[in-house]
Structures are given as C-alpha cells and as structure tokens.
C-alpha cells in the first residue's frame, strides 16, 4: 500500500487499508466487474478521476458496475462510503459505513480473485 500512497501522494484511509489487507480487489463473478479494484487499478483510476473532476478530497476504490466509483474521504475521520456520479459531478448516494458497504456490495456477490 505504501507504493500506492507514494504514487498518489496521499495516505490511504484505514477503511481502504482494511479492504486491501484481505485481498487485492473483489471481483463479482455474477456481474463480471471489480466492485473493489486491484491496487494497480486503484492508482490508475484515481489519477484519471482527479483529472476528470473527482474532488481530491475523495479516494475512489471500486465502482458499481456502471463506472460510478465508490469513494471514501481523504480528510474525513469517519469510514463513510459514498458513490460518485459522473453525470451530475456530485455524490450520488451514501452507502453508509465501510461495514455497511461490505454487507451490501461484497457479501455473497462473488469471489475475490
């Protein structure tokens, strides 16, 4: 994770570190997409997203299968997860805490590669 932090020039929030301690991403076999991106993609996606208009106060770590990323705040002590909407250039929904996000989007949704 220190490599990702060096490239992105940010400290990864504890909730994101917790996800990556378990595995390098989470692939939903049924939907055939990464709900949580592998670390290499996390780097690529955030560099591109920040250039595209995602506020630098947010760190994207996966998406909903349509390209709208799940994010956590970089300057927020909470573990709240939000979903960014590219069409509106704003937060689309609040997914709750990281535990709630995991229960909704990860449990039973497929296998981790």
N, CA, C and O atoms as a Tinker XYZ file with bonds, in Angstrom:
   452  protein
     1  N      0.813000   -1.192000    0.000000    73     2
     2  CA     0.000000    0.000000    0.000000    64     1     3
     3  C      0.858000    1.259000    0.000000    63     2     4     5
     4  O      0.412000    2.310000   -0.460000    81     3
     5  N      2.074000    1.167000    0.506000    73     3     6
     6  CA     2.933000    2.348000    0.530000    64     5     7
     7  C      3.292000    2.794000   -0.881000    63     6     8     9
     8  O      3.486000    3.985000   -1.123000    81     7
     9  N      3.382000    1.854000   -1.811000    73     7    10
    10  CA     3.642000    2.213000   -3.206000    64     9    11
    11  C      2.509000    3.028000   -3.784000    63    10    12    13
    12  O      2.741000    4.012000   -4.486000    81    11
    13  N      1.279000    2.624000   -3.495000    73    11    14
    14  CA     0.107000    3.357000   -3.974000    64    13    15
    15  C      0.082000    4.742000   -3.344000    63    14    16    17
    16  O     -0.216000    5.728000   -4.018000    81    15
    17  N      0.389000    4.819000   -2.066000    73    15    18
    18  CA     0.404000    6.112000   -1.385000    64    17    19
    19  C      1.456000    7.036000   -1.988000    63    18    20    21
    20  O      1.216000    8.234000   -2.141000    81    19
    21  N      2.608000    6.490000   -2.328000    73    19    22
    22  CA     3.675000    7.311000   -2.908000    64    21    23
    23  C      3.261000    7.850000   -4.273000    63    22    24    25
    24  O      3.457000    9.032000   -4.556000    81    23
    25  N      2.699000    7.008000   -5.107000    73    23    26
    26  CA     2.285000    7.444000   -6.451000    64    25    27
    27  C      1.158000    8.458000   -6.365000    63    26    28    29
    28  O      1.171000    9.463000   -7.076000    81    27
    29  N      0.179000    8.205000   -5.499000    73    27    30
    30  CA    -0.978000    9.092000   -5.375000    64    29    31
    31  C     -0.708000   10.316000   -4.493000    63    30    32    33
    32  O     -1.473000   11.280000   -4.518000    81    31
    33  N      0.362000   10.277000   -3.727000    73    31    34
    34  CA     0.733000   11.352000   -2.805000    64    33    35
    35  C     -0.360000   11.612000   -1.770000    63    34    36    37
    36  O     -0.666000   12.758000   -1.441000    81    35
    37  N     -0.945000   10.515000   -1.263000    73    35    38
    38  CA    -1.953000   10.588000   -0.207000    64    37    39
    39  C     -1.740000    9.416000    0.747000    63    38    40    41
    40  O     -1.110000    8.419000    0.396000    81    39
    41  N     -2.271000    9.553000    1.946000    73    39    42
    42  CA    -2.310000    8.425000    2.879000    64    41    43
    43  C     -3.653000    7.737000    2.693000    63    42    44    45
    44  O     -4.696000    8.388000    2.742000    81    43
    45  N     -3.635000    6.448000    2.483000    73    43    46
    46  CA    -4.883000    5.720000    2.295000    64    45    47
    47  C     -5.613000    5.614000    3.634000    63    46    48    49
    48  O     -5.010000    5.258000    4.646000    81    47
    49  N     -6.897000    5.919000    3.638000    73    47    50
    50  CA    -7.684000    5.832000    4.873000    64    49    51
    51  C     -7.726000    4.392000    5.406000    63    50    52    53
    52  O     -7.659000    3.426000    4.647000    81    51
    53  N     -7.839000    4.285000    6.713000    73    51    54
    54  CA    -7.870000    2.976000    7.372000    64    53    55
    55  C     -8.915000    2.032000    6.786000    63    54    56    57
    56  O     -8.609000    0.851000    6.618000    81    55
    57  N    -10.132000    2.478000    6.465000    73    55    58
    58  CA   -11.113000    1.549000    5.905000    64    57    59
    59  C    -10.649000    0.931000    4.571000    63    58    60    61
    60  O    -10.928000   -0.236000    4.297000    81    59
    61  N     -9.956000    1.705000    3.766000    73    59    62
    62  CA    -9.452000    1.191000    2.490000    64    61    63
    63  C     -8.299000    0.224000    2.739000    63    62    64    65
    64  O     -8.207000   -0.822000    2.096000    81    63
    65  N     -7.436000    0.573000    3.660000    73    63    66
    66  CA    -6.339000   -0.346000    4.015000    64    65    67
    67  C     -6.895000   -1.699000    4.470000    63    66    68    69
    68  O     -6.355000   -2.752000    4.128000    81    67
    69  N     -7.980000   -1.653000    5.245000    73    67    70
    70  CA    -8.603000   -2.888000    5.716000    64    69    71
    71  C     -9.093000   -3.758000    4.571000    63    70    72    73
    72  O     -8.937000   -4.979000    4.611000    81    71
    73  N     -9.679000   -3.151000    3.561000    73    71    74
    74  CA   -10.128000   -3.917000    2.389000    64    73    75
    75  C     -8.964000   -4.633000    1.714000    63    74    76    77
    76  O     -9.068000   -5.808000    1.359000    81    75
    77  N     -7.862000   -3.921000    1.541000    73    75    78
    78  CA    -6.719000   -4.473000    0.820000    64    77    79
    79  C     -5.866000   -5.411000    1.670000    63    78    80    81
    80  O     -5.062000   -6.171000    1.130000    81    79
    81  N     -6.029000   -5.368000    2.975000    73    79    82
    82  CA    -5.351000   -6.374000    3.808000    64    81    83
    83  C     -5.951000   -7.751000    3.545000    63    82    84    85
    84  O     -5.262000   -8.766000    3.651000    81    83
    85  N     -7.239000   -7.783000    3.201000    73    83    86
    86  CA    -7.924000   -9.051000    2.943000    64    85    87
    87  C     -7.644000   -9.600000    1.556000    63    86    88    89
    88  O     -7.479000  -10.809000    1.388000    81    87
    89  N     -7.588000   -8.725000    0.562000    73    87    90
    90  CA    -7.324000   -9.185000   -0.804000    64    89    91
    91  C     -7.024000   -7.991000   -1.701000    63    90    92    93
    92  O     -7.287000   -6.843000   -1.344000    81    91
    93  N     -6.477000   -8.282000   -2.853000    73    91    94
    94  CA    -6.162000   -7.250000   -3.834000    64    93    95
    95  C     -7.342000   -7.087000   -4.785000    63    94    96    97
    96  O     -7.267000   -7.457000   -5.957000    81    95
    97  N     -8.428000   -6.531000   -4.267000    73    95    98
    98  CA    -9.637000   -6.320000   -5.053000    64    97    99
    99  C    -10.703000   -7.355000   -4.755000    63    98   100   101
   100  O    -10.459000   -8.349000   -4.071000    81    99
   101  N    -11.885000   -7.101000   -5.281000    73    99   102
   102  CA   -13.007000   -8.032000   -5.125000    64   101   103
   103  C    -13.779000   -8.065000   -6.433000    63   102   104   105
   104  O    -14.369000   -7.066000   -6.845000    81   103
   105  N    -13.770000   -9.212000   -7.073000    73   103   106
   106  CA   -14.415000   -9.397000   -8.371000    64   105   107
   107  C    -15.774000  -10.057000   -8.175000    63   106   108   109
   108  O    -15.881000  -11.095000   -7.521000    81   107
   109  N    -16.805000   -9.452000   -8.741000    73   107   110
   110  CA   -18.143000  -10.024000   -8.701000    64   109   111
   111  C    -18.307000  -10.903000   -9.938000    63   110   112   113
   112  O    -18.442000  -10.398000  -11.052000    81   111
   113  N    -18.293000  -12.205000   -9.739000    73   111   114
   114  CA   -18.385000  -13.140000  -10.880000    64   113   115
   115  C    -19.732000  -13.040000  -11.593000    63   114   116   117
   116  O    -19.800000  -13.147000  -12.818000    81   115
   117  N    -20.793000  -12.837000  -10.832000    73   115   118
   118  CA   -22.117000  -12.758000  -11.457000    64   117   119
   119  C    -22.215000  -11.538000  -12.376000    63   118   120   121
   120  O    -22.670000  -11.649000  -13.514000    81   119
   121  N    -21.794000  -10.396000  -11.887000    73   119   122
   122  CA   -21.870000   -9.165000  -12.672000    64   121   123
   123  C    -20.660000   -8.934000  -13.562000    63   122   124   125
   124  O    -20.695000   -8.100000  -14.466000    81   123
   125  N    -19.589000   -9.678000  -13.302000    73   123   126
   126  CA   -18.343000   -9.631000  -14.059000    64   125   127
   127  C    -17.686000   -8.249000  -14.040000    63   126   128   129
   128  O    -17.377000   -7.672000  -15.083000    81   127
   129  N    -17.483000   -7.736000  -12.818000    73   127   130
   130  CA   -16.741000   -6.492000  -12.662000    64   129   131
   131  C    -16.099000   -6.467000  -11.284000    63   130   132   133
   132  O    -16.502000   -7.199000  -10.380000    81   131
   133  N    -15.098000   -5.613000  -11.139000    73   131   134
   134  CA   -14.435000   -5.429000   -9.856000    64   133   135
   135  C    -15.204000   -4.407000   -9.030000    63   134   136   137
   136  O    -15.222000   -3.220000   -9.356000    81   135
   137  N    -15.837000   -4.875000   -7.961000    73   135   138
   138  CA   -16.503000   -3.980000   -7.015000    64   137   139
   139  C    -15.426000   -3.184000   -6.273000    63   138   140   141
   140  O    -15.568000   -1.977000   -6.074000    81   139
   141  N    -14.366000   -3.852000   -5.873000    73   139   142
   142  CA   -13.180000   -3.218000   -5.292000    64   141   143
   143  C    -12.040000   -3.509000   -6.260000    63   142   144   145
   144  O    -11.734000   -4.667000   -6.543000    81   143
   145  N    -11.414000   -2.450000   -6.762000    73   143   146
   146  CA   -10.354000   -2.617000   -7.752000    64   145   147
   147  C     -9.078000   -3.187000   -7.156000    63   146   148   149
   148  O     -8.799000   -2.975000   -5.975000    81   147
   149  N     -8.297000   -3.909000   -7.957000    73   147   150
   150  CA    -6.933000   -4.254000   -7.526000    64   149   151
   151  C     -6.138000   -2.961000   -7.302000    63   150   152   153
   152  O     -6.469000   -1.924000   -7.874000    81   151
   153  N     -5.109000   -3.021000   -6.485000    73   151   154
   154  CA    -4.344000   -1.826000   -6.131000    64   153   155
   155  C     -3.813000   -1.102000   -7.372000    63   154   156   157
   156  O     -3.851000    0.127000   -7.431000    81   155
   157  N     -3.326000   -1.838000   -8.346000    73   155   158
   158  CA    -2.795000   -1.175000   -9.545000    64   157   159
   159  C     -3.879000   -0.356000  -10.238000    63   158   160   161
   160  O     -3.608000    0.729000  -10.752000    81   159
   161  N     -5.079000   -0.862000  -10.253000    73   159   162
   162  CA    -6.182000   -0.123000  -10.871000    64   161   163
   163  C     -6.620000    1.046000   -9.990000    63   162   164   165
   164  O     -7.014000    2.091000  -10.507000    81   163
   165  N     -6.557000    0.885000   -8.677000    73   163   166
   166  CA    -6.874000    1.978000   -7.766000    64   165   167
   167  C     -6.000000    3.187000   -8.088000    63   166   168   169
   168  O     -6.484000    4.319000   -8.112000    81   167
   169  N     -4.731000    2.951000   -8.331000    73   167   170
   170  CA    -3.808000    4.032000   -8.675000    64   169   171
   171  C     -4.231000    4.677000   -9.997000    63   170   172   173
   172  O     -4.423000    5.891000  -10.065000    81   171
   173  N     -4.373000    3.871000  -11.033000    73   171   174
   174  CA    -4.731000    4.380000  -12.365000    64   173   175
   175  C     -6.052000    5.140000  -12.344000    63   174   176   177
   176  O     -6.154000    6.237000  -12.891000    81   175
   177  N     -7.055000    4.553000  -11.714000    73   175   178
   178  CA    -8.392000    5.149000  -11.704000    64   177   179
   179  C     -8.423000    6.481000  -10.955000    63   178   180   181
   180  O     -9.099000    7.416000  -11.385000    81   179
   181  N     -7.700000    6.576000   -9.846000    73   179   182
   182  CA    -7.711000    7.829000   -9.103000    64   181   183
   183  C     -6.967000    8.928000   -9.842000    63   182   184   185
   184  O     -7.429000   10.069000   -9.862000    81   183
   185  N     -5.843000    8.622000  -10.441000    73   183   186
   186  CA    -5.130000    9.642000  -11.211000    64   185   187
   187  C     -6.024000   10.169000  -12.332000    63   186   188   189
   188  O     -6.089000   11.377000  -12.562000    81   187
   189  N     -6.702000    9.277000  -13.020000    73   187   190
   190  CA    -7.597000    9.685000  -14.100000    64   189   191
   191  C     -8.823000   10.418000  -13.555000    63   190   192   193
   192  O     -9.246000   11.424000  -14.125000    81   191
   193  N     -9.391000    9.925000  -12.464000    73   191   194
   194  CA   -10.601000   10.532000  -11.895000    64   193   195
   195  C    -10.331000   11.945000  -11.394000    63   194   196   197
   196  O    -11.153000   12.838000  -11.599000    81   195
   197  N     -9.196000   12.158000  -10.741000    73   195   198
   198  CA    -8.876000   13.503000  -10.258000    64   197   199
   199  C     -8.712000   14.465000  -11.436000    63   198   200   201
   200  O     -9.118000   15.624000  -11.354000    81   199
   201  N     -8.120000   13.988000  -12.523000    73   199   202
   202  CA    -8.001000   14.828000  -13.721000    64   201   203
   203  C     -9.371000   15.117000  -14.320000    63   202   204   205
   204  O     -9.587000   16.170000  -14.920000    81   203
   205  N    -10.277000   14.190000  -14.156000    73   203   206
   206  CA   -11.617000   14.289000  -14.736000    64   205   207
   207  C    -12.604000   15.092000  -13.879000    63   206   208   209
   208  O    -13.695000   15.425000  -14.343000    81   207
   209  N    -12.234000   15.401000  -12.651000    73   207   210
   210  CA   -13.094000   16.228000  -11.819000    64   209   211
   211  C    -13.516000   15.644000  -10.488000    63   210   212   213
   212  O    -14.228000   16.307000   -9.734000    81   211
   213  N    -13.101000   14.418000  -10.167000    73   211   214
   214  CA   -13.391000   13.892000   -8.832000    64   213   215
   215  C    -12.623000   14.753000   -7.833000    63   214   216   217
   216  O    -11.420000   14.952000   -7.998000    81   215
   217  N    -13.290000   15.266000   -6.803000    73   215   218
   218  CA   -12.572000   16.094000   -5.830000    64   217   219
   219  C    -11.394000   15.336000   -5.219000    63   218   220   221
   220  O    -11.496000   14.148000   -4.915000    81   219
   221  N    -10.298000   16.026000   -5.050000    73   219   222
   222  CA    -9.096000   15.402000   -4.479000    64   221   223
   223  C     -9.262000   15.084000   -3.004000    63   222   224   225
   224  O     -8.356000   14.534000   -2.378000    81   223
   225  N    -10.407000   15.424000   -2.450000    73   223   226
   226  CA   -10.717000   15.059000   -1.067000    64   225   227
   227  C    -11.310000   13.660000   -1.000000    63   226   228   229
   228  O    -11.516000   13.127000    0.090000    81   227
   229  N    -11.590000   13.052000   -2.170000    73   227   230
   230  CA   -12.148000   11.703000   -2.239000    64   229   231
   231  C    -11.143000   10.745000   -2.857000    63   230   232   233
   232  O    -10.368000   11.117000   -3.738000    81   231
   233  N    -11.167000    9.510000   -2.381000    73   231   234
   234  CA   -10.359000    8.439000   -2.945000    64   233   235
   235  C    -11.314000    7.359000   -3.423000    63   234   236   237
   236  O    -12.070000    6.795000   -2.632000    81   235
   237  N    -11.277000    7.072000   -4.718000    73   235   238
   238  CA   -12.098000    6.010000   -5.283000    64   237   239
   239  C    -11.387000    4.675000   -5.092000    63   238   240   241
   240  O    -10.163000    4.600000   -5.204000    81   239
   241  N    -12.151000    3.622000   -4.803000    73   239   242
   242  CA   -11.549000    2.306000   -4.592000    64   241   243
   243  C    -12.270000    1.185000   -5.336000    63   242   244   245
   244  O    -11.836000    0.035000   -5.276000    81   243
   245  N    -13.333000    1.488000   -6.018000    73   243   246
   246  CA   -14.095000    0.484000   -6.768000    64   245   247
   247  C    -15.242000    1.168000   -7.472000    63   246   248   249
   248  O    -15.337000    2.395000   -7.461000    81   247
   249  N    -16.117000    0.387000   -8.087000    73   247   250
   250  CA   -17.276000    1.010000   -8.728000    64   249   251
   251  C    -18.482000    0.091000   -8.687000    63   250   252   253
   252  O    -18.399000   -1.073000   -8.294000    81   251
   253  N    -19.611000    0.658000   -9.109000    73   251   254
   254  CA   -20.901000   -0.037000   -9.015000    64   253   255
   255  C    -21.245000   -0.878000  -10.238000    63   254   256   257
   256  O    -22.360000   -1.388000  -10.348000    81   255
   257  N    -20.307000   -1.023000  -11.146000    73   255   258
   258  CA   -20.553000   -1.805000  -12.360000    64   257   259
   259  C    -20.983000   -0.944000  -13.535000    63   258   260   261
   260  O    -21.031000   -1.420000  -14.669000    81   259
   261  N    -21.297000    0.330000  -13.272000    73   259   262
   262  CA   -21.656000    1.263000  -14.342000    64   261   263
   263  C    -20.583000    2.321000  -14.527000    63   262   264   265
   264  O    -20.705000    3.183000  -15.398000    81   263
   265  N    -19.539000    2.266000  -13.721000    73   263   266
   266  CA   -18.457000    3.234000  -13.814000    64   265   267
   267  C    -18.495000    4.321000  -12.759000    63   266   268   269
   268  O    -17.559000    5.115000  -12.667000    81   267
   269  N    -19.554000    4.379000  -11.960000    73   267   270
   270  CA   -19.617000    5.362000  -10.878000    64   269   271
   271  C    -18.849000    4.809000   -9.679000    63   270   272   273
   272  O    -19.207000    3.765000   -9.136000    81   271
   273  N    -17.792000    5.511000   -9.270000    73   271   274
   274  CA   -16.912000    4.954000   -8.244000    64   273   275
   275  C    -17.431000    5.076000   -6.813000    63   274   276   277
   276  O    -18.139000    6.017000   -6.453000    81   275
   277  N    -17.046000    4.082000   -6.017000    73   275   278
   278  CA   -17.221000    4.132000   -4.567000    64   277   279
   279  C    -16.012000    4.875000   -4.017000    63   278   280   281
   280  O    -14.883000    4.632000   -4.444000    81   279
   281  N    -16.244000    5.775000   -3.072000    73   279   282
   282  CA   -15.170000    6.618000   -2.553000    64   281   283
   283  C    -15.252000    6.748000   -1.041000    63   282   284   285
   284  O    -16.305000    6.558000   -0.431000    81   283
   285  N    -14.122000    7.075000   -0.465000    73   283   286
   286  CA   -14.044000    7.479000    0.936000    64   285   287
   287  C    -13.351000    8.823000    0.974000    63   286   288   289
   288  O    -12.599000    9.174000    0.065000    81   287
   289  N    -13.609000    9.574000    2.035000    73   287   290
   290  CA   -12.968000   10.873000    2.189000    64   289   291
   291  C    -11.532000   10.734000    2.638000    63   290   292   293
   292  O    -11.221000    9.919000    3.507000    81   291
   293  N    -10.656000   11.527000    2.048000    73   291   294
   294  CA    -9.250000   11.513000    2.445000    64   293   295
   295  C     -9.001000   12.344000    3.689000    63   294   296   297
   296  O     -8.034000   12.106000    4.413000    81   295
   297  N     -9.863000   13.314000    3.943000    73   295   298
   298  CA    -9.676000   14.176000    5.103000    64   297   299
   299  C    -10.764000   13.971000    6.147000    63   298   300   301
   300  O    -11.016000   14.847000    6.975000    81   299
   301  N    -11.399000   12.824000    6.104000    73   299   302
   302  CA   -12.524000   12.529000    6.980000    64   301   303
   303  C    -12.138000   11.382000    7.914000    63   302   304   305
   304  O    -11.655000   10.343000    7.463000    81   303
   305  N    -12.349000   11.572000    9.191000    73   303   306
   306  CA   -12.006000   10.525000   10.160000    64   305   307
   307  C    -13.041000    9.400000   10.177000    63   306   308   309
   308  O    -12.793000    8.348000   10.766000    81   307
   309  N    -14.202000    9.606000    9.538000    73   307   310
   310  CA   -15.225000    8.566000    9.526000    64   309   311
   311  C    -14.873000    7.502000    8.488000    63   310   312   313
   312  O    -13.918000    7.652000    7.726000    81   311
   313  N    -15.644000    6.447000    8.472000    73   311   314
   314  CA   -15.421000    5.408000    7.459000    64   313   315
   315  C    -16.590000    5.371000    6.472000    63   314   316   317
   316  O    -16.940000    4.314000    5.947000    81   315
   317  N    -17.183000    6.536000    6.229000    73   315   318
   318  CA   -18.330000    6.630000    5.324000    64   317   319
   319  C    -17.910000    6.391000    3.878000    63   318   320   321
   320  O    -16.868000    6.866000    3.426000    81   319
   321  N    -18.744000    5.646000    3.170000    73   319   322
   322  CA   -18.529000    5.364000    1.750000    64   321   323
   323  C    -19.617000    6.087000    0.964000    63   322   324   325
   324  O    -20.795000    6.026000    1.318000    81   323
   325  N    -19.215000    6.767000   -0.100000    73   323   326
   326  CA   -20.157000    7.430000   -0.988000    64   325   327
   327  C    -19.954000    6.901000   -2.403000    63   326   328   329
   328  O    -18.907000    6.350000   -2.742000    81   327
   329  N    -20.980000    7.085000   -3.207000    73   327   330
   330  CA   -20.871000    6.722000   -4.629000    64   329   331
   331  C    -20.940000    8.013000   -5.433000    63   330   332   333
   332  O    -21.892000    8.783000   -5.305000    81   331
   333  N    -19.926000    8.245000   -6.261000    73   331   334
   334  CA   -19.829000    9.440000   -7.085000    64   333   335
   335  C    -20.567000    9.220000   -8.395000    63   334   336   337
   336  O    -20.514000    8.130000   -8.966000    81   335
   337  N    -21.255000   10.251000   -8.875000    73   335   338
   338  CA   -21.976000   10.172000  -10.143000    64   337   339
   339  C    -21.283000   11.091000  -11.145000    63   338   340   341
   340  O    -21.229000   12.306000  -10.955000    81   339
   341  N    -20.757000   10.499000  -12.211000    73   339   342
   342  CA   -20.042000   11.284000  -13.214000    64   341   343
   343  C    -20.968000   12.226000  -13.983000    63   342   344   345
   344  O    -20.548000   13.323000  -14.352000    81   343
   345  N    -22.201000   11.830000  -14.230000    73   343   346
   346  CA   -23.137000   12.684000  -14.974000    64   345   347
   347  C    -23.451000   13.972000  -14.215000    63   346   348   349
   348  O    -23.504000   15.049000  -14.809000    81   347
   349  N    -23.659000   13.861000  -12.909000    73   347   350
   350  CA   -24.003000   15.019000  -12.084000    64   349   351
   351  C    -22.776000   15.697000  -11.475000    63   350   352   353
   352  O    -22.877000   16.796000  -10.930000    81   351
   353  N    -21.620000   15.043000  -11.567000    73   351   354
   354  CA   -20.383000   15.540000  -10.942000    64   353   355
   355  C    -20.612000   15.843000   -9.462000    63   354   356   357
   356  O    -20.254000   16.907000   -8.958000    81   355
   357  N    -21.227000   14.860000   -8.782000    73   355   358
   358  CA   -21.546000   15.023000   -7.369000    64   357   359
   359  C    -21.761000   13.647000   -6.736000    63   358   360   361
   360  O    -21.840000   12.634000   -7.430000    81   359
   361  N    -21.851000   13.633000   -5.426000    73   359   362
   362  CA   -22.144000   12.386000   -4.719000    64   361   363
   363  C    -23.556000   11.946000   -5.088000    63   362   364   365
   364  O    -24.514000   12.708000   -4.959000    81   363
   365  N    -23.664000   10.704000   -5.549000    73   363   366
   366  CA   -24.952000   10.139000   -5.949000    64   365   367
   367  C    -25.692000    9.526000   -4.770000    63   366   368   369
   368  O    -26.900000    9.704000   -4.615000    81   367
   369  N    -24.947000    8.800000   -3.941000    73   367   370
   370  CA   -25.581000    8.156000   -2.798000    64   369   371
   371  C    -24.572000    7.948000   -1.679000    63   370   372   373
   372  O    -23.361000    7.925000   -1.896000    81   371
   373  N    -25.105000    7.801000   -0.494000    73   371   374
   374  CA   -24.303000    7.475000    0.678000    64   373   375
   375  C    -24.523000    5.994000    0.951000    63   374   376   377
   376  O    -25.651000    5.547000    1.156000    81   375
   377  N    -23.438000    5.246000    0.950000    73   375   378
   378  CA   -23.500000    3.799000    1.116000    64   377   379
   379  C    -23.374000    3.372000    2.571000    63   378   380   381
   380  O    -23.391000    2.178000    2.870000    81   379
   381  N    -23.250000    4.330000    3.475000    73   379   382
   382  CA   -23.108000    4.023000    4.896000    64   381   383
   383  C    -21.657000    3.827000    5.273000    63   382   384   385
   384  O    -20.752000    4.282000    4.573000    81   383
   385  N    -21.445000    3.154000    6.373000    73   383   386
   386  CA   -20.087000    2.867000    6.839000    64   385   387
   387  C    -19.449000    1.822000    5.930000    63   386   388   389
   388  O    -20.120000    1.220000    5.092000    81   387
   389  N    -18.154000    1.615000    6.104000    73   387   390
   390  CA   -17.473000    0.585000    5.318000    64   389   391
   391  C    -18.087000   -0.780000    5.608000    63   390   392   393
   392  O    -18.212000   -1.601000    4.699000    81   391
   393  N    -18.471000   -1.037000    6.852000    73   391   394
   394  CA   -19.116000   -2.314000    7.184000    64   393   395
   395  C    -20.437000   -2.460000    6.443000    63   394   396   397
   396  O    -20.745000   -3.539000    5.938000    81   395
   397  N    -21.217000   -1.393000    6.372000    73   395   398
   398  CA   -22.489000   -1.450000    5.640000    64   397   399
   399  C    -22.250000   -1.634000    4.142000    63   398   400   401
   400  O    -22.957000   -2.398000    3.486000    81   399
   401  N    -21.257000   -0.935000    3.606000    73   399   402
   402  CA   -20.892000   -1.103000    2.205000    64   401   403
   403  C    -20.534000   -2.557000    1.917000    63   402   404   405
   404  O    -20.998000   -3.145000    0.940000    81   403
   405  N    -19.709000   -3.118000    2.778000    73   403   406
   406  CA   -19.275000   -4.508000    2.583000    64   405   407
   407  C    -20.462000   -5.466000    2.611000    63   406   408   409
   408  O    -20.541000   -6.387000    1.798000    81   407
   409  N    -21.383000   -5.247000    3.547000    73   407   410
   410  CA   -22.557000   -6.105000    3.642000    64   409   411
   411  C    -23.442000   -6.020000    2.416000    63   410   412   413
   412  O    -24.023000   -7.017000    1.987000    81   411
   413  N    -23.542000   -4.841000    1.861000    73   411   414
   414  CA   -24.406000   -4.628000    0.695000    64   413   415
   415  C    -23.750000   -5.052000   -0.619000    63   414   416   417
   416  O    -24.398000   -5.675000   -1.460000    81   415
   417  N    -22.481000   -4.724000   -0.801000    73   415   418
   418  CA   -21.837000   -4.892000   -2.098000    64   417   419
   419  C    -20.880000   -6.081000   -2.193000    63   418   420   421
   420  O    -20.608000   -6.552000   -3.297000    81   419
   421  N    -20.370000   -6.573000   -1.078000    73   419   422
   422  CA   -19.350000   -7.621000   -1.156000    64   421   423
   423  C    -19.834000   -8.995000   -0.709000    63   422   424   425
   424  O    -19.499000   -9.996000   -1.342000    81   423
   425  N    -20.597000   -9.064000    0.341000    73   423   426
   426  CA   -21.002000  -10.367000    0.857000    64   425   427
   427  C    -21.944000  -11.071000   -0.105000    63   426   428   429
   428  O    -23.009000  -10.555000   -0.446000    81   427
   429  N    -21.542000  -12.238000   -0.531000    73   427   430
   430  CA   -22.389000  -13.037000   -1.406000    64   429   431
   431  C    -22.419000  -12.575000   -2.847000    63   430   432   433
   432  O    -23.225000  -13.067000   -3.637000    81   431
   433  N    -21.541000  -11.622000   -3.211000    73   431   434
   434  CA   -21.604000  -11.099000   -4.571000    64   433   435
   435  C    -20.621000  -11.770000   -5.520000    63   434   436   437
   436  O    -20.534000  -11.392000   -6.688000    81   435
   437  N    -19.904000  -12.729000   -5.047000    73   435   438
   438  CA   -18.969000  -13.403000   -5.938000    64   437   439
   439  C    -17.724000  -13.796000   -5.180000    63   438   440   441
   440  O    -17.752000  -13.989000   -3.964000    81   439
   441  N    -16.647000  -13.912000   -5.901000    73   439   442
   442  CA   -15.401000  -14.369000   -5.328000    64   441   443
   443  C    -14.322000  -13.309000   -5.495000    63   442   444   445
   444  O    -14.347000  -12.509000   -6.431000    81   443
   445  N    -13.392000  -13.326000   -4.581000    73   443   446
   446  CA   -12.206000  -12.500000   -4.706000    64   445   447
   447  C    -11.200000  -13.297000   -5.518000    63   446   448   449
   448  O    -10.997000  -14.484000   -5.260000    81   447
   449  N    -10.564000  -12.655000   -6.501000    73   447   450
   450  CA    -9.606000  -13.407000   -7.326000    64   449   451
   451  C     -8.409000  -13.881000   -6.526000    63   450   452
   452  O     -7.516000  -14.526000   -7.076000    81   451
